[in-house]
Amino acid sequence: MIEERPRPPDPTGAGGTADFVGALVRLKQWAGEPSLSRLRALGGQTTAADGATVDTLPKSTVSHVLRQTDRLPRWDFVRAFVTACFRYCDYPAELIPGELERWRAARTALAEPSAPAVVPPPELPATTPDPAVELLIRRVLREEDRARKGLLGGYNLAALSFSRYGDPAETTHDLHTIGRFFGGLSPRRLLVVGESGAGKTVLAIELVLQLLEPVLAGRLDQGQPVPVRLNAARWTLGRPFETWLAEQLAQDFGLAAGDAQRLVRDRRVLPVVDGLDELDPEPGWGPPRRAIGLLAELNRYSDLSGRRPGAVVVTCRADRHAELREAGAGLADAAQIHLHALTDQQIGAYLRARWPDGHPHASKREAVHEALSGPAGKAVHAALSTPWRLVLTVTAVESGADPDKLLRVEPGLDSGEGAARIVRRLLEAYVPAATVLTPRTAQGAAYQPDQVRSWLVLLAGHLRRQAARGAEADRPPPGLTAIDIVPHLLWPIGGRRIVLIVHCLACVLFACVAMLAFWTGSAAGVAGTGAERLLTLTLMVSWVSLATGLSLSPWPAAAGGRSEVPRRRRVIGGLLGALAGTPVGVLGGLAGLMLTGGRAFGPGFAVTAGGTGGLVLGAVIGLTAAGRRGAERMTVSEVVRAEPFTLLGFGLCGALTGLAPLRLAHAGPLPLAAGVAGSFVLAFALGVVFKIATGGWSRDAELAHPREALHRNPLIGLAFGLTGGVAAFLVFIMNTGVVESLVCALVGGVTFGLAFGAVAWARTMIGLVVAAMRHLLPLRLWAFLDWACEARLLRVSGATYQFRHRELQDFLTPPDGGK
């Protein structure tokens, strides 16, 4: 640890250039002899005079400077080298500016008076800003601000306090000092323990915001890790922590996969793992295997040197923590703090801030005070001793509830039973109170409390079943947890079996309509030999079978990235795609002309039709790929592994399209085989390009609404279908009239897109319609979820909805999970 080290070398006594360079060499030795590669990585990058981005500490430069004792190193080199050495040995970040000032003063004293060193103020970043770090900071700030307001329902915050476990002086700290408390830890590993509703998540949010406060003042040290709060419930047993952490940065905060992996590898991220207790079923259901597994991963998580534990924060409920201690599991080398229950004075202070003098409910403060100081005060205090319970109380009172009735304790009950009854009464009153206090602003009848409760009960039961299925899967899809309400994973509420059957039938119908449109438009039943018609039917049946198989997939993914790309960039992307696609299409048309020997169409049609098809394909790809400059893209192998059957379906449709003109030209076996195979490969490749273009993130995308991926799914599907429809139209027009060709291409393209490119959207919509027909959920579920967030019943967390508090979710969950 830093405290055990001797003081770093002091350069201020250097009598000359050789002494100063020798001090740099001693600093490298003091830091633990970091390799030249590590110094290069820690030194960051800078912009050269020609505008190129280069390493600040190239290995050759470092080696040369440390051997050259007759020349004073440049300040830019000294600053980067000294900062890299201190970072390598985990020197406290807040002390590094002072050390840099010492090195700057020593170098200035040795510099020639005619050429004074030009240095920036000490508080400026020591390295060139990292765009990925800045992007992550901006999104973390936005998400945590949204989460804080969603939990608190405003800005009023109860005066939480905590103390460190094992502190003989039992020093009490308050919430506003958590950032300073964490900064004083070595190693920086913290375990936050508290009762349900004690404010663990609020403390985690406050810690993140306090650590990022320098950003708002414009003085963030680029070497300081960015705190990122993560839901522990999303971790899966056996998943390496660093791999999972990088995935969460990409999924929840929109970083490119490469940037996310780099930041995790270089320890530029401080993971704040919230809700360790939510990984396993309630205490008493057996050993918490998943929590034990995550703690084991965190105990293997080290700093950059690999010799010390890595910085991390974990929150856990007290009863779960007791279970983990009994099992011999814990967060190694971590300081443990315990959140205190609110005192009567803290409760009173919160109520005075919420209901100041002159507020319509100011008179209700006295009723609460009397209940706290009355004969049953111990039970009342136990019930109101957490920030969450205070929110329940003030919400119920502001909706018109009488605090005397809410906080009454029947005679003869002990304090524990009395507090439990008060809590149940508060939870019972919360949904009706929130419904009354938040009328609908859009057109439509107001929601009724009984309606709202029944829908929330159904969602809570769905989450319990969802958690069970997620625990059974080796690699569950993102969001299949006990706390995340993900729009495209809600379809089982309508009934898994019936939704699957209806979706399968609908997909078969769409696929058959698409193939019928192709059969009609291409005149497959008229032109060609019996063998060619048999080949056509075989390809059609194969495609319908593939589409049917996709409709039965257990968890269709709503992918497609989140892009808030300016319209100008979209237009430019479309134009560039059209310019690139047109000559490729012309070459394809000429290749078809050669294979058919000019018997199906002439050179003019080949150039016109090929160019038109290439233009449309290129424009669509350019539009969907716009905004991805500099972002990490999926590789071809990743696309093939992720969507093999979808790509195979694209290839089959390409083969069908290529077969039609060959059949019309009565091509021989060899040209027929070459044309069909070439069309298959081309369509397969186009499917890969579409996947790369529409997958992933745009650099300028901001945090998205939970439904954005689902909304994009049918748009991408229709883009697939209509683009293929253009190619089909160019084939159909060889056999039938313009109107008939246009109708067949349009019908075939739309049904192709719905059956093949919008599987997640179709499954979700069918599930919601079935659920609404069974009076389980409102037909306009999305409007209800948004309203529930306004009413503080739910909240948005990244790309998912969640219940406002786990205690509310557990209270609303039926005993059998809603089965």
C-alpha positions in Angstrom: 0.0 0.0 0.0 1.1 3.6 -0.6 1.5 4.3 3.2 4.2 1.6 3.4 6.3 3.1 0.7 9.2 5.6 1.3 8.7 9.1 0.0 9.1 9.4 -3.8 12.4 10.8 -5.1 12.7 14.6 -4.7 13.9 16.4 -7.8 14.2 19.8 -6.2 17.8 19.2 -5.1 19.0 18.4 -8.6 22.2 20.3 -9.2 22.2 19.8 -13.0 20.6 18.0 -15.9 22.3 14.7 -15.1 20.9 14.8 -11.5 17.4 15.6 -12.9 17.5 12.7 -15.3 18.8 10.5 -12.5 15.8 11.5 -10.4 13.5 10.3 -13.2 15.3 7.0 -13.3 15.0 6.7 -9.5 11.3 7.5 -9.7 10.8 4.7 -12.1 12.6 2.3 -9.7 10.5 3.6 -6.8 7.3 3.0 -8.7 8.1 -0.7 -9.1 9.9 -0.7 -12.5 7.0 -0.4 -14.8 7.7 -1.8 -18.3 8.1 0.6 -21.2 4.8 -0.8 -22.6 3.0 0.0 -19.4 4.4 3.6 -19.3 3.3 4.1 -22.9 -0.2 2.9 -22.1 -0.4 5.0 -18.9 1.0 8.1 -20.6 -1.9 8.4 -23.0 -1.8 10.1 -26.4 -1.3 13.6 -27.7 -1.8 15.4 -31.0 1.3 16.0 -33.1 1.9 19.2 -35.1 0.5 17.5 -38.3 -2.7 16.7 -36.5 -1.9 13.0 -36.1 -2.6 11.2 -32.7 0.6 9.7 -31.3 1.7 8.2 -28.0 3.0 10.6 -25.4 5.6 8.2 -24.1 6.8 6.0 -27.0 9.1 3.2 -25.8 12.0 4.4 -27.9 11.6 8.0 -26.6 11.5 6.9 -22.9 14.6 4.7 -23.3 16.5 7.5 -25.1 15.6 10.3 -22.7 16.6 8.2 -19.6 20.0 7.6 -21.1 20.6 11.1 -22.3 22.1 12.9 -19.2 23.4 16.0 -21.0 20.0 17.4 -22.1 17.1 18.5 -20.1 13.9 16.6 -21.0 11.0 18.5 -22.4 8.2 19.4 -19.8 5.6 17.5 -21.8 7.7 14.3 -21.4 8.4 14.9 -17.7 4.8 15.6 -16.9 3.6 12.4 -18.7 6.4 10.2 -17.4 6.0 11.3 -13.8 2.2 10.9 -14.0 2.5 7.4 -15.5 4.9 6.3 -12.7 2.6 7.5 -10.0 -0.4 5.9 -11.6 1.4 2.6 -12.0 1.9 2.3 -8.2 -1.6 3.5 -7.3 -0.3 6.8 -5.8 -3.4 8.8 -4.5 -4.7 10.7 -7.4 -5.4 13.9 -5.4 -1.6 14.1 -4.5 -0.3 13.8 -8.0 -0.8 17.5 -9.0 1.4 18.5 -6.0 4.1 16.1 -7.0 3.9 17.4 -10.6 4.4 21.0 -9.3 7.6 19.9 -7.6 9.0 18.4 -10.8 7.9 21.5 -12.8 9.7 23.8 -10.3 12.8 21.7 -10.4 12.9 21.6 -14.2 12.2 25.4 -14.4 15.1 26.1 -12.1 17.5 24.2 -14.4 16.1 25.6 -17.7 17.9 28.4 -19.6 16.6 31.8 -18.6 16.2 32.7 -22.3 13.9 29.8 -22.8 11.6 29.5 -19.8 9.4 26.4 -19.6 5.9 27.1 -20.7 3.7 24.9 -18.6 -0.1 24.7 -18.1 -1.7 25.3 -14.7 -1.2 22.2 -12.4 -4.9 21.5 -12.3 -5.2 20.8 -16.0 -5.3 17.2 -17.1 -1.9 15.5 -17.4 -2.9 13.7 -20.6 -4.9 14.3 -23.7 -8.6 13.8 -22.9 -9.9 10.4 -23.9 -13.2 10.7 -25.9 -14.5 7.4 -24.6 -13.9 8.6 -21.0 -15.7 11.9 -21.7 -18.6 10.0 -23.3 -18.9 7.6 -20.4 -18.8 10.5 -17.9 -21.5 12.4 -19.7 -23.8 9.4 -19.8 -23.1 8.3 -16.2 -24.0 11.8 -15.0 -27.2 11.8 -17.0 -28.3 8.3 -15.8 -27.5 8.9 -12.1 -29.3 12.2 -12.1 -32.3 10.5 -13.6 -32.1 7.6 -11.1 -31.7 9.9 -8.1 -34.8 11.9 -9.0 -36.7 8.7 -9.8 -35.9 7.3 -6.3 -36.4 10.5 -4.3 -39.3 12.0 -6.2 -37.6 15.4 -6.0 -34.5 16.8 -4.3 -35.3 16.3 -0.6 -33.0 13.7 0.9 -33.1 12.2 4.3 -29.9 12.7 6.4 -28.4 9.3 6.0 -25.5 8.4 8.3 -23.1 5.5 8.5 -20.1 4.2 10.4 -17.2 2.0 9.6 -17.3 -1.6 10.9 -14.6 -2.2 13.4 -14.0 1.5 14.1 -13.2 1.7 17.8 -14.3 5.3 18.0 -17.5 4.6 16.2 -17.1 7.7 14.1 -20.4 8.7 12.4 -20.3 10.0 8.9 -23.1 11.5 6.8 -24.1 11.0 3.2 -22.5 14.2 2.0 -19.0 13.0 3.0 -19.2 9.6 1.3 -17.0 10.8 -1.5 -14.3 12.0 0.8 -14.5 8.9 3.0 -14.1 6.7 -0.1 -11.1 8.7 -1.3 -9.3 8.1 2.0 -9.5 4.3 1.7 -6.5 2.2 0.7 -7.2 0.0 -1.1 -10.3 1.7 -2.4 -12.7 -1.2 -1.8 -15.9 -0.5 0.0 -18.8 -2.8 1.1 -22.0 -1.0 2.0 -24.4 -2.9 4.3 -27.9 -1.8 5.3 -31.4 -3.0 6.0 -34.0 -3.0 3.2 -34.9 0.5 2.2 -32.0 2.0 4.3 -30.7 4.0 1.3 -28.0 1.8 -0.1 -28.8 2.7 -3.7 -29.1 6.4 -2.8 -25.7 6.3 -1.2 -24.2 4.5 -4.2 -25.7 7.2 -6.5 -24.5 10.0 -4.2 -21.0 8.5 -4.2 -20.9 8.4 -8.0 -22.1 12.0 -8.3 -19.6 13.2 -5.7 -16.7 11.5 -7.4 -17.7 13.1 -10.6 -18.2 16.6 -9.2 -14.8 17.8 -10.5 -16.3 17.3 -14.0 -18.8 20.1 -13.4 -15.9 22.3 -12.2 -13.9 21.5 -15.3 -10.9 20.0 -13.4 -11.3 16.2 -13.8 -8.0 14.3 -13.7 -8.0 12.1 -16.8 -6.3 9.4 -14.7 -9.1 9.2 -12.2 -11.4 6.2 -12.8 -15.0 6.9 -13.8 -17.4 5.5 -11.2 -20.2 3.5 -12.9 -23.1 2.0 -11.0 -24.1 -1.5 -12.1 -27.0 -3.8 -11.2 -25.5 -6.9 -9.7 -28.6 -8.9 -10.7 -27.5 -8.7 -14.3 -24.4 -10.8 -13.6 -24.6 -14.5 -14.5 -22.9 -17.2 -12.6 -19.5 -18.2 -14.2 -19.2 -15.0 -16.2 -15.7 -13.3 -15.8 -16.2 -10.0 -14.1 -14.1 -7.9 -16.5 -15.9 -9.4 -19.5 -19.3 -8.7 -17.9 -18.2 -5.1 -16.9 -17.2 -4.3 -20.5 -20.5 -5.7 -21.8 -22.4 -3.5 -19.3 -20.5 -0.4 -20.5 -21.5 -1.2 -24.1 -25.1 -2.2 -23.4 -26.1 0.5 -20.8 -23.9 3.4 -21.7 -23.3 3.0 -25.4 -19.6 2.6 -25.5 -18.1 0.8 -28.5 -17.0 -2.7 -27.5 -13.3 -2.0 -28.1 -13.4 1.2 -26.0 -15.3 -0.6 -23.2 -12.7 -3.4 -23.1 -9.9 -0.9 -23.1 -11.2 1.2 -20.3 -11.8 -1.9 -18.2 -8.4 -3.3 -19.0 -6.7 0.0 -18.1 -8.7 0.3 -14.9 -10.3 3.6 -16.0 -13.6 2.4 -14.6 -14.6 2.2 -10.9 -17.4 -0.4 -10.7 -20.1 0.3 -8.1 -21.9 -3.0 -7.9 -25.4 -2.3 -6.5 -27.7 -5.0 -5.1 -25.5 -8.0 -4.3 -28.5 -9.4 -2.4 -30.7 -9.4 -5.5 -28.6 -12.1 -7.2 -30.2 -15.0 -5.4 -33.7 -15.9 -4.0 -34.7 -14.6 -0.6 -32.5 -15.6 2.4 -33.4 -19.0 3.7 -33.9 -20.6 0.2 -30.4 -22.1 0.3 -26.8 -20.9 -0.1 -26.6 -17.7 -2.1 -24.5 -19.3 -4.9 -24.6 -16.5 -7.3 -23.6 -13.8 -4.7 -20.7 -16.1 -3.6 -19.6 -16.5 -7.2 -19.7 -12.7 -7.8 -17.7 -12.0 -4.7 -15.1 -14.6 -5.8 -14.8 -12.8 -9.1 -14.4 -9.4 -7.4 -11.7 -10.8 -5.1 -9.8 -11.8 -8.2 -10.2 -8.3 -9.7 -6.9 -6.5 -9.3 -5.4 -3.1 -10.1 -3.2 -2.3 -13.1 -0.1 -3.9 -11.5 -1.9 -7.1 -10.7 -0.4 -7.1 -7.2 -3.1 -5.3 -5.3 -6.9 -5.6 -5.2 -8.8 -3.4 -7.7 -11.0 -0.6 -6.6 -14.7 -1.6 -6.3 -17.8 -0.7 -4.3 -20.5 -3.2 -3.4 -23.9 -2.7 -1.7 -25.7 -5.6 0.1 -28.7 -6.0 2.3 -27.9 -6.9 6.0 -29.6 -10.2 6.1 -27.9 -11.4 2.9 -24.6 -10.2 4.2 -25.1 -12.3 7.3 -25.7 -15.3 5.1 -22.6 -14.7 3.2 -20.5 -14.3 6.3 -21.8 -17.7 7.6 -20.8 -19.2 4.3 -17.3 -17.7 4.6 -17.7 -15.4 1.6 -16.8 -11.7 1.7 -15.2 -8.8 -0.2 -11.5 -9.1 0.5 -9.5 -6.1 1.7 -12.7 -4.0 1.7 -13.7 -1.4 4.3 -17.3 -2.2 5.5 -19.8 0.5 6.4 -23.2 0.0 7.9 -26.1 2.5 7.2 -27.8 3.6 10.4 -31.5 3.9 11.0 -32.9 7.4 10.8 -33.3 9.1 14.2 -36.4 10.9 15.3 -34.6 14.2 14.7 -33.6 13.1 11.2 -37.2 12.1 10.4 -38.4 15.5 11.7 -35.8 17.4 9.6 -36.9 15.5 6.5 -40.5 16.3 7.1 -39.7 20.0 7.7 -37.8 20.2 4.4 -40.7 18.4 2.6 -43.5 20.3 4.3 -42.1 23.7 5.4 -44.2 26.2 7.3 -47.0 27.4 5.0 -47.1 24.1 3.1 -50.7 22.7 2.8 -49.5 19.6 4.7 -47.3 21.3 7.3 -49.9 20.6 10.0 -49.4 16.8 9.4 -45.8 17.0 10.7 -47.2 17.3 14.3 -49.3 14.2 13.9 -46.2 12.2 12.8 -44.2 13.7 15.7 -46.9 12.7 18.2 -46.9 9.2 16.8 -43.1 9.0 17.2 -43.2 10.3 20.8 -46.3 8.4 21.9 -46.7 5.1 23.7 -46.1 3.2 20.5 -43.2 5.4 19.4 -40.7 2.5 19.2 -42.9 0.7 16.7 -43.5 3.9 14.7 -39.8 4.7 14.6 -38.9 1.2 13.5 -41.4 1.6 10.6 -40.2 5.0 9.5 -36.5 4.6 10.1 -35.5 4.3 6.4 -35.7 6.9 3.6 -37.9 4.6 1.5 -40.5 4.3 4.3 -40.6 8.1 4.7 -41.3 8.4 1.0 -44.2 6.0 1.4 -45.5 8.0 4.4 -45.4 11.4 2.8 -46.9 10.1 -0.5 -49.9 8.6 1.4 -50.4 11.8 3.5 -50.2 14.1 0.4 -52.9 12.0 -1.3 -55.2 12.6 1.6 -54.5 9.8 4.1 -54.7 10.4 7.8 -51.3 10.0 9.5 -53.0 8.9 12.7 -54.6 6.0 10.9 -51.5 5.1 9.0 -49.3 5.0 12.0 -51.6 3.5 14.6 -50.5 0.5 16.6 -53.1 -1.8 18.0 -52.9 -2.3 21.8 -51.0 -5.4 23.0 -48.7 -5.7 19.9 -45.0 -5.7 20.5 -42.9 -3.1 18.6 -41.8 -5.6 15.9 -45.3 -6.7 15.0 -46.6 -3.1 15.2 -43.9 -1.8 12.9 -44.6 -4.7 10.4 -48.3 -3.7 10.3 -47.5 -0.1 9.8 -45.2 -0.9 6.9 -47.8 -3.1 5.3 -50.4 -0.3 5.6 -48.0 2.1 4.0 -47.3 -0.2 1.1 -51.0 -0.9 0.7 -51.6 2.9 0.5 -48.7 3.7 -1.9 -50.2 2.6 -5.2 -53.6 4.3 -4.7 -51.8 7.4 -3.4 -49.4 7.6 -6.3 -52.3 7.1 -8.7 -54.4 9.9 -7.2 -51.4 12.3 -7.2 -50.5 11.7 -10.8 -53.5 12.1 -13.1 -53.0 11.3 -16.8 -52.0 14.2 -18.9 -52.7 12.6 -22.2 -56.1 12.0 -23.7 -57.9 9.0 -22.1 -59.7 8.1 -18.9 -57.7 8.3 -15.7 -56.2 5.1 -14.4 -58.0 3.6 -11.4 -56.0 2.4 -8.4 -57.4 -1.2 -8.6 -56.3 -1.3 -12.3 -52.9 0.0 -11.6 -52.3 -2.5 -8.8 -53.5 -5.5 -10.8 -51.1 -4.5 -13.7 -48.2 -4.0 -11.3 -48.9 -7.3 -9.6 -48.8 -9.0 -13.0 -45.5 -7.3 -13.8 -44.0 -8.3 -10.4 -45.0 -11.9 -10.9 -43.5 -11.8 -14.4 -40.2 -10.7 -12.9 -40.1 -13.6 -10.6 -40.7 -16.1 -13.4 -38.2 -14.2 -15.5 -35.6 -14.5 -12.9 -36.1 -18.3 -12.7 -35.7 -18.6 -16.4 -32.6 -16.4 -16.4 -31.0 -18.6 -13.7 -31.7 -21.7 -15.7 -30.0 -20.4 -18.9 -26.3 -20.6 -19.5 -26.2 -17.3 -21.3 -29.5 -15.5 -20.7 -30.3 -12.5 -22.9 -29.6 -9.1 -21.5 -32.3 -8.0 -19.1 -33.6 -11.5 -18.2 -33.2 -10.7 -14.4 -35.4 -10.4 -11.3 -35.6 -6.6 -11.5 -35.5 -5.5 -15.2 -38.7 -4.9 -17.1 -37.5 -5.1 -20.7 -40.2 -4.4 -23.4 -39.3 -7.1 -25.8 -39.1 -9.7 -23.0 -42.7 -9.1 -21.7 -44.4 -11.3 -24.2 -44.7 -14.3 -21.9 -47.3 -12.4 -19.8 -49.9 -13.2 -22.4 -49.1 -16.9 -22.0 -46.0 -18.5 -23.3 -47.6 -21.4 -25.2 -50.4 -19.4 -26.8 -48.2 -16.5 -27.8 -45.7 -18.9 -29.4 -48.4 -20.7 -31.3 -50.0 -17.5 -32.6 -46.6 -16.0 -33.5 -45.6 -19.2 -35.4 -48.9 -19.2 -37.3 -48.6 -15.6 -38.1 -45.0 -16.1 -39.3 -46.0 -19.0 -41.5 -48.8 -16.9 -42.9 -46.4 -14.0 -43.7 -43.8 -16.4 -45.2 -46.3 -18.2 -47.4 -47.7 -14.8 -48.6 -44.2 -13.7 -49.4 -43.5 -16.8 -51.4 -46.8 -16.7 -53.1 -46.1 -13.2 -54.2 -42.8 -14.3 -55.5 -44.3 -17.3 -57.3 -46.9 -15.1 -58.9 -44.5 -12.2 -59.9 -41.8 -14.5 -61.3 -44.3 -16.6 -63.2 -42.7 -19.7 -61.7 -45.8 -21.8 -62.5 -45.6 -20.9 -66.2 -42.0 -20.5 -67.3 -39.2 -23.1 -66.9 -39.0 -26.9 -66.9 -40.4 -29.2 -64.3 -37.0 -29.6 -62.7 -36.6 -25.8 -62.4 -40.1 -25.4 -60.9 -39.2 -28.2 -58.4 -36.0 -26.3 -57.5 -38.0 -23.2 -57.0 -40.4 -24.9 -54.7 -37.6 -26.5 -52.7 -36.0 -23.1 -52.1 -39.4 -21.7 -51.1 -40.2 -24.5 -48.7 -36.7 -24.2 -47.2 -37.1 -20.4 -46.6 -40.6 -20.9 -45.1 -39.1 -23.6 -42.8 -36.3 -21.2 -41.7 -38.8 -18.4 -41.0 -40.9 -20.8 -39.0 -37.9 -21.9 -36.9 -37.0 -18.3 -36.2 -40.5 -17.6 -34.9 -40.1 -20.4 -32.3 -36.8 -19.0 -30.9 -37.1 -18.6 -27.1 -36.0 -15.0 -26.8 -35.9 -13.0 -30.0 -33.5 -10.0 -29.6 -34.5 -6.5 -30.4 -31.1 -5.3 -31.6 -30.3 -2.5 -34.0 -28.4 0.1 -32.0 -29.5 3.5 -30.8 -28.8 6.4 -33.1 -29.7 10.0 -32.7 -27.8 10.9 -35.8 -28.3 14.3 -37.4 -30.4 14.3 -40.6 -27.5 15.9 -42.6 -25.2 12.9 -41.7 -28.0 10.5 -42.7 -28.4 12.1 -46.0 -24.7 12.1 -46.7 -24.5 8.5 -45.7 -27.3 7.6 -48.0 -25.7 9.5 -50.9 -22.3 7.9 -50.4 -24.0 4.5 -50.2 -25.9 5.1 -53.4 -22.7 6.2 -55.2 -20.9 3.1 -54.1 -23.8 0.7 -54.8 -24.6 1.9 -58.3 -21.5 0.6 -60.1 -21.6 -2.7 -58.1 -25.2 -3.1 -59.2 -24.3 -2.5 -62.8 -21.6 -5.1 -62.6 -24.1 -7.5 -61.2 -26.5 -6.8 -64.0 -23.9 -7.4 -66.6 -22.9 -10.7 -64.9 -26.6 -11.7 -65.2 -26.6 -10.7 -68.9 -23.6 -13.0 -69.5 -25.2 -16.0 -67.6 -28.5 -15.7 -69.5 -26.8 -15.1 -72.8 -29.0 -12.1 -73.5 -32.1 -14.2 -73.9 -34.0 -12.8 -70.8 -33.0 -9.1 -71.1 -30.8 -6.9 -73.1 -27.7 -4.8 -72.2 -29.8 -1.7 -71.5 -32.0 -3.5 -69.0 -29.0 -5.1 -67.4 -27.3 -1.7 -66.8 -30.5 0.1 -65.8 -31.9 -2.6 -63.5 -28.5 -3.4 -62.0 -27.7 0.2 -61.3 -31.1 0.9 -59.8 -30.9 -2.1 -57.5 -27.4 -1.2 -56.4 -28.4 2.4 -55.9 -31.3 1.4 -53.6 -29.3 -1.2 -51.7 -26.3 1.2 -51.2 -28.6 4.1 -50.1 -30.4 1.9 -47.5 -27.1 0.6 -46.1 -25.6 4.2 -46.1 -28.7 5.5 -44.2 -28.6 2.8 -41.6 -24.8 2.9 -41.1 -24.6 6.7 -40.8 -23.2 8.0 -37.5 -20.9 5.1 -36.9 -17.6 6.8 -37.8 -15.0 5.7 -35.3 -17.3 3.3 -33.5 -16.6 -0.3 -33.0 -18.2 -2.6 -35.5 -19.2 -6.2 -35.5 -16.8 -8.4 -37.4 -18.0 -10.8 -40.2 -17.4 -13.8 -38.0 -19.4 -12.3 -35.1 -22.3 -11.6 -37.4 -22.3 -15.1 -38.8 -22.1 -16.6 -35.3 -24.9 -14.4 -34.0 -27.4 -14.8 -36.9 -26.6 -17.9 -39.0 -30.2 -18.8 -39.8 -31.2 -15.3 -40.7 -28.2 -15.0 -43.1 -29.1 -18.4 -44.5 -32.6 -17.1 -45.2 -31.2 -14.0 -47.0 -29.1 -16.4 -49.1 -32.1 -18.5 -50.0 -34.1 -15.4 -51.1 -31.2 -14.3 -53.2 -31.0 -17.7 -54.9 -34.7 -17.5 -55.7 -34.3 -14.0 -57.2 -31.4 -15.1 -59.3 -33.1 -18.3 -60.4 -36.1 -16.5 -62.0 -34.2 -14.8 -65.0 -32.1 -17.9 -65.5 -35.2 -20.0 -65.8 -36.8 -17.5 -68.2 -33.6 -17.7 -70.4 -33.7 -21.5 -70.3 -30.0 -21.5 -69.1 -28.1 -24.7 -69.1 -27.2 -26.6 -65.9 -23.8 -25.0 -65.5 -25.0 -21.3 -65.9 -28.0 -22.2 -63.7 -25.9 -23.6 -60.9 -23.4 -20.7 -61.1 -26.2 -18.1 -61.2 -28.1 -19.6 -58.2 -24.9 -20.0 -56.2 -23.6 -16.5 -57.0 -27.0 -15.0 -56.0 -27.0 -16.9 -52.7 -23.5 -15.7 -51.8 -24.3 -12.1 -52.8 -27.5 -12.1 -50.7 -25.7 -13.7 -47.8 -23.1 -11.0 -48.0 -25.7 -8.3 -48.1 -27.3 -9.7 -45.0 -23.9 -9.5 -43.3 -23.5 -5.9 -44.4 -27.0 -5.0 -43.1 -26.3 -6.6 -39.7 -23.0 -4.7 -39.4 -24.7 -1.4 -40.5 -27.6 -1.6 -38.2 -26.0 -3.3 -35.2 -24.0 -1.6 -32.4 -24.0 2.1 -31.4 -23.4 5.5 -32.8 -20.8 7.6 -31.1 -23.2 10.5 -30.8 -26.1 8.5 -29.4 -27.3 9.4 -26.0 -29.0 7.2 -23.4 -32.0 5.8 -25.0 -35.5 5.1 -23.9 -36.1 1.4 -23.0 -38.4 0.9 -26.0 -36.1 2.4 -28.6 -34.5 -0.9 -29.7 -38.0 -2.4 -30.0 -39.3 0.5 -32.1 -36.3 0.2 -34.4 -36.8 -3.5 -34.9 -39.8 -3.3 -37.4 -38.2 -0.4 -39.2 -35.1 -2.4 -39.8 -37.2 -5.4 -40.8 -39.1 -3.4 -43.3 -35.9 -1.9 -44.7 -34.7 -5.5 -45.2 -37.9 -6.5 -46.9 -38.4 -3.4 -49.1 -34.8 -3.5 -50.3 -35.3 -7.1 -51.3 -38.6 -6.1 -52.9 -36.8 -3.7 -55.2 -34.6 -6.5 -56.5 -37.7 -8.7 -56.8 -39.5 -6.0 -58.8 -36.7 -5.8 -61.3 -37.0 -9.6 -61.8 -40.8 -9.6 -61.9 -41.1 -7.0 -64.6 -39.4 -9.4 -67.0 -42.4 -11.7 -66.7 -45.5 -9.6 -65.8 -46.8 -6.1 -66.1 -45.6 -3.1 -64.1 -48.6 -2.9 -61.8 -48.7 -6.6 -61.1 -44.9 -6.6 -60.5 -45.1 -3.6 -58.2 -48.0 -5.2 -56.1 -46.2 -8.5 -55.8 -42.9 -6.9 -54.9 -44.5 -4.6 -52.3 -46.6 -7.4 -50.7 -43.6 -9.8 -50.8 -41.2 -7.2 -49.3 -43.5 -6.2 -46.4 -44.3 -9.8 -45.5 -40.7 -10.8 -45.8 -39.7 -8.1 -43.4 -42.3 -9.0 -40.9 -41.5 -12.7 -41.0 -37.8 -12.4 -41.1 -36.5 -9.0 -39.9 -38.9 -8.0 -37.1 -39.2 -11.2 -35.1 -38.8 -9.5 -31.7 -41.3 -6.8 -32.5 -43.9 -9.3 -33.9 -43.5 -11.6 -30.8 -43.9 -8.6 -28.4 -46.9 -7.2 -30.2 -48.7 -10.5 -30.3 -47.9 -11.1 -26.6 -49.4 -7.7 -25.6 -52.5 -8.1 -27.8 -53.1 -11.6 -26.2 -52.5 -10.2 -22.7 -54.9 -7.3 -23.4 -57.6 -9.7 -24.8 -57.3 -11.7 -21.6 -57.6 -8.5 -19.6 -54.2 -8.9 -18.1 -52.6 -5.7 -19.3 -53.7 -2.5 -20.9 -53.5 -2.5 -24.7 -51.5 0.7 -24.5 -48.9 -0.8 -22.2 -46.1 1.6 -23.2 -48.3 4.6 -22.2 -48.9 2.9 -18.8 -45.2 2.2 -18.2 -44.3 5.9 -18.9 -47.1 7.1 -16.7 -46.0 4.7 -13.9 -42.6 6.3 -14.0 -44.1 9.7 -13.7 -46.1 8.4 -10.7 -42.9 7.1 -9.1 -44.2 3.5 -9.2 -41.5 2.5 -11.7 -38.3 4.1 -12.8 -36.1 4.0 -15.9 -32.7 2.4 -15.3 -30.5 2.5 -18.4 -32.5 0.7 -21.1 -35.0 -1.0 -18.8 -37.8 -0.2 -16.5 -37.7 -1.2 -12.8 -39.9 -1.0 -9.8 -39.1 2.1 -7.8 -38.0 0.0 -4.8 -37.4 -3.7 -4.4 -39.6 -3.8 -1.3 -42.5 -2.5 -3.4 -41.9 -5.2 -6.0 -41.7 -7.9 -3.4 -44.8 -6.7 -1.7 -46.8 -6.8 -5.0 -45.4 -10.2 -6.1 -48.0 -12.9 -5.5 -46.8 -15.9 -3.4 -46.7 -18.2 -6.5 -45.1 -15.6 -8.7 -48.4 -15.0 -10.5 -48.6 -18.5 -12.1 
